[in-house]
Amino acid sequence: MNPAVQWITLLYMIVAGLSMGLAFDGYRVVSLKLRFPGWLNAALDLLYWLASALIVFRLLYAGNQGQLRFYAFVGLFLGVWAYFLFFSVTVQKFVVMLIQTVGWIWKLLVKLLGILIGMPLLWLWKLALGIVRLLGRILVFMLKLLLWLTKPLWIFPVRWLSPVYRRLLSSAPITKLTEFIAAKRKR
């Protein structure tokens, strides 16, 4: 293996170390901010290490056909060390800012949907309710008017029939029937 291939492999491993550090910081900040349950943290840890291993071995294969040498480990260490020395704090602040921005955008979208969809639906509901109330008031007014107009037709027959109705209620067979029904209800 010539020195050029070894240097390319070393650079690939440094990039792999940098990407592992970047992914680890992003994952760590997101899991602390969103407070995942323990089982999900364990599953995400496993997923992180599987993805890291795949990236490292893919870059190692691209660099020198997958031959694992000592300088590959040195490159990984240098990449992770350089990341945590120079970029870690900046990336953590960026991820926190990104989470806050996504939260702000989410709240903005919810408010916009409330304004663009919720308010018109509320206005339609109030309009429909107002129309139903108006129709109900018109119907009650028309019924009162109809009762007032037909009052001569039903008041006089009631006055004429009320003595007959009172006599009918006070008759002996009706009284016995009502007492019988009342006795049955008490049982």
C-alpha positions as a Markdown table, in Angstrom:
| # | Residue | x | y | z |
|---|---|---|---|---|
| 1 | Met | 0.0 | 0.0 | 0.0 |
| 2 | Asn | 1.5 | 3.3 | -1.0 |
| 3 | Pro | 1.7 | 6.4 | 1.2 |
| 4 | Ala | -0.9 | 8.3 | -0.7 |
| 5 | Val | -3.5 | 5.7 | 0.0 |
| 6 | Gln | -2.5 | 5.7 | 3.7 |
| 7 | Trp | -2.9 | 9.5 | 3.9 |
| 8 | Ile | -6.3 | 9.3 | 2.2 |
| 9 | Thr | -7.3 | 6.6 | 4.6 |
| 10 | Leu | -6.1 | 8.7 | 7.6 |
| 11 | Leu | -8.1 | 11.7 | 6.3 |
| 12 | Tyr | -11.2 | 9.6 | 5.8 |
| 13 | Met | -10.8 | 8.3 | 9.4 |
| 14 | Ile | -10.4 | 11.9 | 10.7 |
| 15 | Val | -13.6 | 12.8 | 8.8 |
| 16 | Ala | -15.3 | 9.7 | 10.3 |
| 17 | Gly | -14.2 | 10.8 | 13.8 |
| 18 | Leu | -15.5 | 14.3 | 13.3 |
| 19 | Ser | -18.8 | 13.0 | 12.0 |
| 20 | Met | -19.1 | 10.6 | 15.0 |
| 21 | Gly | -18.5 | 13.5 | 17.4 |
| 22 | Leu | -21.0 | 15.6 | 15.5 |
| 23 | Ala | -23.7 | 12.9 | 15.6 |
| 24 | Phe | -23.0 | 12.1 | 19.2 |
| 25 | Asp | -23.4 | 15.8 | 20.3 |
| 26 | Gly | -26.5 | 16.2 | 18.3 |
| 27 | Tyr | -28.0 | 13.0 | 19.7 |
| 28 | Arg | -27.0 | 13.9 | 23.3 |
| 29 | Val | -28.5 | 17.4 | 23.2 |
| 30 | Val | -31.7 | 16.2 | 21.5 |
| 31 | Ser | -32.2 | 13.4 | 24.0 |
| 32 | Leu | -31.6 | 15.7 | 26.9 |
| 33 | Lys | -33.9 | 18.4 | 25.6 |
| 34 | Leu | -36.7 | 16.1 | 24.6 |
| 35 | Arg | -36.3 | 13.7 | 27.6 |
| 36 | Phe | -36.8 | 10.4 | 25.9 |
| 37 | Pro | -37.8 | 7.4 | 28.0 |
| 38 | Gly | -35.0 | 5.0 | 29.1 |
| 39 | Trp | -35.8 | 2.2 | 26.7 |
| 40 | Leu | -35.8 | 4.7 | 23.7 |
| 41 | Asn | -32.4 | 6.1 | 24.8 |
| 42 | Ala | -31.0 | 2.6 | 24.8 |
| 43 | Ala | -32.4 | 1.9 | 21.4 |
| 44 | Leu | -31.1 | 5.2 | 20.0 |
| 45 | Asp | -27.7 | 4.4 | 21.6 |
| 46 | Leu | -27.6 | 1.2 | 19.7 |
| 47 | Leu | -28.7 | 2.9 | 16.5 |
| 48 | Tyr | -26.0 | 5.5 | 16.9 |
| 49 | Trp | -23.2 | 2.9 | 17.3 |
| 50 | Leu | -24.5 | 0.9 | 14.4 |
| 51 | Ala | -24.6 | 4.0 | 12.1 |
| 52 | Ser | -21.2 | 5.0 | 13.3 |
| 53 | Ala | -19.7 | 1.6 | 12.6 |
| 54 | Leu | -21.3 | 1.6 | 9.1 |
| 55 | Ile | -19.9 | 5.0 | 8.3 |
| 56 | Val | -16.4 | 4.1 | 9.6 |
| 57 | Phe | -16.3 | 0.9 | 7.6 |
| 58 | Arg | -17.7 | 2.5 | 4.5 |
| 59 | Leu | -15.1 | 5.2 | 4.6 |
| 60 | Leu | -12.4 | 2.6 | 5.4 |
| 61 | Tyr | -13.5 | 0.6 | 2.4 |
| 62 | Ala | -13.5 | 3.7 | 0.2 |
| 63 | Gly | -10.0 | 4.6 | 1.4 |
| 64 | Asn | -8.1 | 1.3 | 1.2 |
| 65 | Gln | -10.5 | -1.5 | 0.4 |
| 66 | Gly | -11.4 | -2.1 | 4.1 |
| 67 | Gln | -7.9 | -3.0 | 5.4 |
| 68 | Leu | -7.9 | -2.1 | 9.1 |
| 69 | Arg | -4.5 | -0.7 | 10.2 |
| 70 | Phe | -3.3 | 1.1 | 13.3 |
| 71 | Tyr | -3.4 | 4.6 | 11.6 |
| 72 | Ala | -7.1 | 4.1 | 11.0 |
| 73 | Phe | -7.6 | 4.1 | 14.8 |
| 74 | Val | -5.3 | 7.0 | 15.1 |
| 75 | Gly | -7.3 | 8.9 | 12.5 |
| 76 | Leu | -10.6 | 8.1 | 14.3 |
| 77 | Phe | -9.1 | 9.3 | 17.6 |
| 78 | Leu | -7.7 | 12.5 | 16.0 |
| 79 | Gly | -11.1 | 13.3 | 14.4 |
| 80 | Val | -13.1 | 12.8 | 17.7 |
| 81 | Trp | -10.4 | 14.7 | 19.7 |
| 82 | Ala | -10.4 | 17.6 | 17.2 |
| 83 | Tyr | -14.2 | 17.7 | 17.2 |
| 84 | Phe | -14.5 | 17.8 | 20.9 |
| 85 | Leu | -11.7 | 20.3 | 21.2 |
| 86 | Phe | -12.8 | 22.8 | 18.6 |
| 87 | Phe | -16.5 | 22.2 | 17.5 |
| 88 | Ser | -18.4 | 20.6 | 20.4 |
| 89 | Val | -19.6 | 23.7 | 22.2 |
| 90 | Thr | -20.6 | 25.4 | 19.0 |
| 91 | Val | -22.5 | 22.4 | 17.7 |
| 92 | Gln | -24.3 | 22.0 | 21.1 |
| 93 | Lys | -25.4 | 25.7 | 21.0 |
| 94 | Phe | -26.5 | 25.3 | 17.4 |
| 95 | Val | -28.5 | 22.2 | 18.1 |
| 96 | Val | -30.2 | 23.9 | 21.1 |
| 97 | Met | -30.9 | 26.9 | 18.8 |
| 98 | Leu | -32.3 | 24.6 | 16.1 |
| 99 | Ile | -34.6 | 22.9 | 18.6 |
| 100 | Gln | -35.9 | 26.3 | 19.8 |
| 101 | Thr | -36.4 | 27.5 | 16.3 |
| 102 | Val | -38.3 | 24.3 | 15.3 |
| 103 | Gly | -40.5 | 24.8 | 18.5 |
| 104 | Trp | -41.1 | 28.4 | 17.6 |
| 105 | Ile | -42.0 | 27.5 | 14.0 |
| 106 | Trp | -44.4 | 24.8 | 15.3 |
| 107 | Lys | -46.1 | 27.3 | 17.6 |
| 108 | Leu | -46.4 | 29.8 | 14.7 |
| 109 | Leu | -47.9 | 27.1 | 12.5 |
| 110 | Val | -50.4 | 26.1 | 15.1 |
| 111 | Lys | -51.4 | 29.8 | 15.6 |
| 112 | Leu | -51.6 | 30.3 | 11.8 |
| 113 | Leu | -53.8 | 27.2 | 11.4 |
| 114 | Gly | -56.0 | 28.5 | 14.3 |
| 115 | Ile | -56.4 | 31.8 | 12.6 |
| 116 | Leu | -56.8 | 30.6 | 9.0 |
| 117 | Ile | -58.9 | 27.5 | 9.7 |
| 118 | Gly | -60.2 | 27.8 | 13.3 |
| 119 | Met | -61.5 | 31.4 | 13.2 |
| 120 | Pro | -63.5 | 30.9 | 9.9 |
| 121 | Leu | -65.1 | 27.7 | 11.3 |
| 122 | Leu | -65.9 | 29.6 | 14.5 |
| 123 | Trp | -67.5 | 32.4 | 12.5 |
| 124 | Leu | -69.5 | 29.9 | 10.5 |
| 125 | Trp | -70.7 | 28.2 | 13.7 |
| 126 | Lys | -71.8 | 31.5 | 15.2 |
| 127 | Leu | -73.5 | 32.4 | 11.9 |
| 128 | Ala | -75.3 | 29.1 | 11.8 |
| 129 | Leu | -76.3 | 29.4 | 15.4 |
| 130 | Gly | -77.6 | 33.0 | 14.8 |
| 131 | Ile | -79.6 | 31.8 | 11.8 |
| 132 | Val | -81.2 | 29.0 | 13.9 |
| 133 | Arg | -82.0 | 31.4 | 16.7 |
| 134 | Leu | -83.5 | 33.9 | 14.2 |
| 135 | Leu | -85.6 | 31.2 | 12.6 |
| 136 | Gly | -86.7 | 30.0 | 16.0 |
| 137 | Arg | -87.8 | 33.5 | 17.0 |
| 138 | Ile | -89.7 | 33.9 | 13.7 |
| 139 | Leu | -91.4 | 30.6 | 14.3 |
| 140 | Val | -92.4 | 31.4 | 17.8 |
| 141 | Phe | -93.7 | 34.8 | 16.6 |
| 142 | Met | -95.7 | 33.2 | 13.9 |
| 143 | Leu | -97.2 | 30.6 | 16.3 |
| 144 | Lys | -98.2 | 33.3 | 18.7 |
| 145 | Leu | -99.7 | 35.3 | 15.8 |
| 146 | Leu | -101.6 | 32.1 | 14.7 |
| 147 | Leu | -102.8 | 31.5 | 18.2 |
| 148 | Trp | -104.0 | 35.1 | 18.5 |
| 149 | Leu | -105.7 | 35.0 | 15.2 |
| 150 | Thr | -107.5 | 31.7 | 15.9 |
| 151 | Lys | -108.3 | 32.5 | 19.5 |
| 152 | Pro | -112.0 | 33.1 | 18.7 |
| 153 | Leu | -112.2 | 29.7 | 17.1 |
| 154 | Trp | -110.9 | 27.7 | 20.1 |
| 155 | Ile | -111.8 | 30.0 | 23.1 |
| 156 | Phe | -115.6 | 29.9 | 22.7 |
| 157 | Pro | -115.8 | 26.1 | 22.2 |
| 158 | Val | -113.7 | 25.6 | 25.3 |
| 159 | Arg | -116.0 | 27.9 | 27.3 |
| 160 | Trp | -119.1 | 26.1 | 26.0 |
| 161 | Leu | -117.7 | 22.6 | 26.6 |
| 162 | Ser | -116.1 | 23.2 | 30.0 |
| 163 | Pro | -119.3 | 22.7 | 32.0 |
| 164 | Val | -119.9 | 19.4 | 30.2 |
| 165 | Tyr | -116.3 | 18.5 | 30.8 |
| 166 | Arg | -116.5 | 19.3 | 34.5 |
| 167 | Arg | -119.7 | 17.2 | 34.8 |
| 168 | Leu | -118.1 | 14.4 | 33.0 |
| 169 | Leu | -115.1 | 14.4 | 35.4 |
| 170 | Ser | -117.3 | 14.4 | 38.4 |
| 171 | Ser | -119.5 | 11.5 | 37.3 |
| 172 | Ala | -119.4 | 8.3 | 39.2 |
| 173 | Pro | -117.9 | 6.0 | 36.5 |
| 174 | Ile | -115.0 | 8.3 | 35.7 |
| 175 | Thr | -114.3 | 8.8 | 39.5 |
| 176 | Lys | -114.2 | 5.0 | 40.0 |
| 177 | Leu | -111.9 | 4.6 | 36.9 |
| 178 | Thr | -109.4 | 7.3 | 38.2 |
| 179 | Glu | -109.4 | 5.6 | 41.7 |
| 180 | Phe | -108.7 | 2.2 | 40.1 |
| 181 | Ile | -105.8 | 3.6 | 38.0 |
| 182 | Ala | -104.4 | 5.4 | 41.1 |
| 183 | Ala | -104.5 | 2.1 | 43.1 |
| 184 | Lys | -102.8 | 0.2 | 40.3 |
| 185 | Arg | -100.0 | 2.8 | 40.2 |
| 186 | Lys | -99.3 | 2.5 | 43.9 |
| 187 | Arg | -98.6 | -1.2 | 43.7 |
